[in-house]
Amino acid sequence: MTGQRTGSRAAAGLVGLVGTFLVWEVASRTGLVPAYYLRPPSVVLPTAVRLLGDTGFLRALVATVFATLIAVAVAVAVAVPAGLLLGSVTWVRRAVMTLVEFLRPIPSVALIPLALLTFGTGPDTKIALAVYGGLWPILFNTMYALDELDPLHVETARAFGVGRLGVLGRVALPSAAPFVLTGVRLTFAISLAVVVSVELFAGGTVGLGQFILEASSGASQMDEVLAATVLAGLIGYGANAGLERLNNRLFAWNARGGER
């Protein structure tokens, strides 16, 4: 049943994507939008295929994806323990939540000048900002998962002599895992967007953002700009679809939590 639901959802998403490309094609071909700037998909998609055979572009693509994966891994390593702590220790949560709610709305791109002064123009800057922007979904999903933890499970573990750390590792973390994985899905999308944005606005590092910036300097290269943008979107879509399938495979017993 879960597989059928996932397949029908993927088919509906594919139909929506094809429909978007068709509307885009018609709007560009009919002059509804300037075709000089918004090249039609019939031009952009072949350009995307061509770029995948270009060594320089592939280097930029790999650099962006690699930085995103590092940022997601660091965000998980930071946010999951922090979420378990804030979700299980009431006084720590009360003491820290004001600071968390203050920091969370600050956009990562607003911190680019500070990050450039701190880390320079290397890959560390985009990774640090992507970690900052991406850790919040995992942190809050972990916290809220503990709020829904069945107290009976906790009391049963304690009755068998399991300590606080044991309860967190053997009871709380497995129960929170579907929520954490959903947070990872959101974090990947956010981290990818932040990485590309930093590459675009800060420069100084190889990546999709820098490629888009250089291509946009000439209006005749707008097909490459749009092709790189489409490929970035496809990377995000593919990662989300893969993580969703992993979530359904590992946590079919908790479909409601996985859909959060």
C-alpha positions as CSV (number, residue, x, y, z in Angstrom):
1,M,0.0,0.0,0.0
2,T,2.8,2.4,0.9
3,G,4.6,1.6,-2.3
4,Q,1.5,2.2,-4.4
5,R,0.9,5.5,-2.6
6,T,4.5,6.6,-3.2
7,G,4.4,5.6,-6.9
8,S,1.2,7.5,-7.5
9,R,2.6,10.5,-5.8
10,A,5.7,10.3,-7.9
11,A,3.6,10.0,-11.1
12,A,1.6,13.0,-10.1
13,G,4.7,15.0,-9.4
14,L,6.1,14.0,-12.8
15,V,2.9,15.2,-14.5
16,G,3.2,18.5,-12.6
17,L,6.8,18.9,-13.7
18,V,6.1,18.2,-17.3
19,G,3.1,20.6,-17.2
20,T,5.4,23.3,-15.8
21,F,7.9,22.8,-18.7
22,L,5.1,22.9,-21.2
23,V,3.7,26.2,-19.8
24,W,7.3,27.6,-19.8
25,E,7.8,26.5,-23.4
26,V,4.6,28.1,-24.6
27,A,5.2,31.3,-22.6
28,S,8.7,31.7,-24.1
29,R,7.7,30.7,-27.7
30,T,4.7,33.0,-27.9
31,G,6.4,36.0,-26.5
32,L,4.4,36.1,-23.3
33,V,7.8,36.5,-21.6
34,P,11.0,37.7,-23.3
35,A,12.6,34.6,-24.9
36,Y,15.9,36.4,-25.0
37,Y,16.1,36.1,-21.2
38,L,13.8,33.2,-20.4
39,R,15.0,30.6,-22.9
40,P,12.5,27.8,-23.6
41,P,13.0,24.3,-22.1
42,S,13.6,22.9,-25.6
43,V,16.9,25.0,-25.5
44,V,17.6,24.8,-21.8
45,L,17.3,21.0,-21.4
46,P,19.8,20.2,-24.2
47,T,22.1,22.7,-22.7
48,A,21.9,20.9,-19.4
49,V,22.8,17.7,-21.1
50,R,25.7,19.3,-22.8
51,L,27.0,20.8,-19.5
52,L,27.0,17.4,-17.9
53,G,29.7,16.5,-20.4
54,D,31.8,19.6,-19.5
55,T,34.6,19.0,-17.1
56,G,34.6,22.4,-15.6
57,F,30.9,22.3,-15.0
58,L,31.1,18.8,-13.4
59,R,33.8,20.1,-11.1
60,A,31.5,22.9,-10.0
61,L,28.5,20.5,-9.6
62,V,30.5,18.1,-7.5
63,A,31.9,20.9,-5.3
64,T,28.4,22.1,-4.6
65,V,26.9,18.6,-3.8
66,F,29.9,17.7,-1.7
67,A,29.7,20.9,0.4
68,T,25.9,20.3,0.8
69,L,26.5,16.7,2.0
70,I,29.1,17.9,4.5
71,A,26.8,20.6,5.8
72,V,23.9,18.1,6.2
73,A,26.2,15.6,8.1
74,V,27.4,18.3,10.4
75,A,23.9,19.6,11.0
76,V,22.8,16.1,11.9
77,A,25.7,15.6,14.3
78,V,24.9,18.9,16.0
79,A,21.1,19.1,15.9
80,V,20.2,15.5,16.9
81,P,22.1,15.5,20.3
82,A,20.9,19.1,20.9
83,G,17.3,18.2,20.1
84,L,17.5,15.2,22.4
85,L,18.9,17.4,25.2
86,L,16.3,20.2,24.7
87,G,13.5,17.7,24.4
88,S,14.3,15.7,27.5
89,V,15.6,18.3,30.0
90,T,13.0,20.8,30.7
91,W,15.1,23.5,32.4
92,V,17.7,23.4,29.6
93,R,14.9,23.9,27.1
94,R,13.4,26.8,29.0
95,A,16.9,28.4,29.3
96,V,17.9,28.0,25.7
97,M,14.7,28.4,23.6
98,T,14.7,32.2,23.7
99,L,18.1,32.2,22.1
100,V,17.1,29.5,19.6
101,E,13.9,31.4,18.6
102,F,16.1,34.6,18.2
103,L,18.7,32.9,16.0
104,R,16.3,30.8,13.8
105,P,14.7,33.6,11.8
106,I,18.1,35.1,10.8
107,P,18.7,34.2,7.2
108,S,22.0,32.6,6.4
109,V,22.7,35.0,3.5
110,A,22.6,37.9,6.0
111,L,25.6,36.4,7.7
112,I,27.7,36.2,4.6
113,P,29.9,39.3,5.5
114,L,30.5,37.9,9.0
115,A,31.3,34.4,7.6
116,L,33.7,35.9,5.0
117,L,35.6,37.7,7.8
118,T,35.7,34.6,9.9
119,F,36.3,31.8,7.4
120,G,37.6,33.7,4.3
121,T,36.4,32.9,0.8
122,G,37.0,29.2,0.8
123,P,34.6,26.3,1.1
124,D,34.4,26.7,4.9
125,T,32.2,29.7,4.5
126,K,29.4,28.1,2.5
127,I,29.5,24.9,4.6
128,A,29.3,26.9,7.9
129,L,26.3,29.0,6.6
130,A,24.6,25.9,5.2
131,V,25.0,24.2,8.6
132,Y,23.5,27.2,10.3
133,G,20.6,27.4,7.9
134,G,19.9,23.6,7.9
135,L,20.2,22.5,11.5
136,W,16.8,24.0,12.6
137,P,14.5,21.5,10.9
138,I,16.4,18.5,12.5
139,L,16.6,20.2,15.9
140,F,12.9,21.0,16.1
141,N,11.8,17.7,14.6
142,T,13.9,15.9,17.2
143,M,12.5,18.0,20.0
144,Y,8.9,17.6,18.9
145,A,9.4,13.8,18.5
146,L,10.3,13.6,22.1
147,D,7.2,15.5,23.1
148,E,5.2,12.7,21.5
149,L,7.1,9.9,23.1
150,D,4.9,7.5,24.9
151,P,5.7,7.9,28.7
152,L,4.9,4.2,29.2
153,H,7.9,3.2,27.1
154,V,10.1,5.5,29.2
155,E,8.8,4.1,32.4
156,T,9.2,0.5,31.2
157,A,12.8,1.2,30.3
158,R,13.5,2.7,33.7
159,A,11.8,-0.2,35.4
160,F,14.5,-2.4,33.9
161,G,17.2,-0.2,35.3
162,V,18.0,1.8,32.2
163,G,19.5,5.2,33.0
164,R,18.8,8.6,31.4
165,L,21.4,8.2,28.7
166,G,20.1,4.6,28.0
167,V,16.6,5.9,27.7
168,L,17.7,8.5,25.2
169,G,19.7,6.0,23.1
170,R,17.4,3.0,23.3
171,V,13.9,4.5,23.5
172,A,13.9,8.2,22.5
173,L,16.2,8.1,19.6
174,P,14.6,5.2,17.7
175,S,11.2,6.8,18.3
176,A,12.5,10.1,17.0
177,A,14.3,8.6,13.9
178,P,11.4,9.1,11.4
179,F,11.1,12.8,12.5
180,V,14.9,13.2,12.2
181,L,14.9,11.8,8.7
182,T,12.1,14.1,7.7
183,G,14.2,16.9,9.1
184,V,17.1,15.8,7.1
185,R,15.0,16.0,3.9
186,L,14.2,19.6,4.7
187,T,17.8,20.3,5.7
188,F,19.2,19.0,2.4
189,A,17.0,21.4,0.4
190,I,17.9,24.4,2.7
191,S,21.6,23.5,2.7
192,L,21.7,23.2,-1.1
193,A,20.0,26.6,-1.5
194,V,22.4,28.2,1.0
195,V,25.5,26.7,-0.6
196,V,24.5,27.9,-4.1
197,S,23.5,31.3,-2.7
198,V,26.9,31.8,-1.0
199,E,28.7,30.7,-4.1
200,L,26.7,33.2,-6.1
201,F,27.0,36.2,-3.8
202,A,30.3,35.7,-2.2
203,G,32.3,34.0,-5.0
204,G,35.8,32.8,-4.4
205,T,34.9,29.1,-4.4
206,V,34.1,26.6,-7.1
207,G,30.5,25.6,-7.4
208,L,27.2,26.0,-9.2
209,G,26.6,29.5,-7.8
210,Q,29.9,30.7,-9.2
211,F,29.2,29.1,-12.6
212,I,25.8,30.8,-12.7
213,L,27.4,34.1,-11.8
214,E,30.0,33.8,-14.5
215,A,27.4,32.7,-17.1
216,S,25.0,35.5,-16.2
217,S,27.7,38.1,-17.1
218,G,26.7,37.6,-20.8
219,A,23.1,37.7,-21.8
220,S,23.8,35.2,-24.6
221,Q,24.5,32.6,-22.0
222,M,21.2,32.7,-20.3
223,D,20.5,29.1,-21.4
224,E,23.5,28.0,-19.3
225,V,22.2,30.0,-16.3
226,L,18.8,28.3,-16.6
227,A,20.3,24.9,-17.3
228,A,22.5,25.1,-14.1
229,T,19.5,26.2,-12.1
230,V,17.4,23.3,-13.4
231,L,20.1,20.9,-12.6
232,A,20.3,22.3,-9.0
233,G,16.5,21.8,-8.7
234,L,16.8,18.2,-10.0
235,I,19.5,17.4,-7.4
236,G,17.2,18.7,-4.7
237,Y,14.3,16.8,-6.1
238,G,16.3,13.6,-6.4
239,A,17.7,13.8,-2.9
240,N,14.2,14.4,-1.4
241,A,12.7,11.5,-3.4
242,G,15.5,9.2,-2.3
243,L,15.2,10.2,1.4
244,E,11.4,9.9,1.2
245,R,11.7,6.4,-0.2
246,L,14.3,5.5,2.5
247,N,11.9,6.9,5.2
248,N,9.0,4.7,3.8
249,R,11.3,1.7,3.7
250,L,12.8,2.0,7.2
251,F,9.8,3.5,9.1
252,A,6.7,2.1,7.4
253,W,5.5,1.4,11.0
254,N,5.4,5.1,11.7
255,A,4.0,6.5,8.5
256,R,2.4,9.4,10.3
257,G,5.6,10.5,11.8
258,G,7.5,10.1,8.6
259,E,5.0,12.4,6.8
260,R,5.4,15.2,9.2
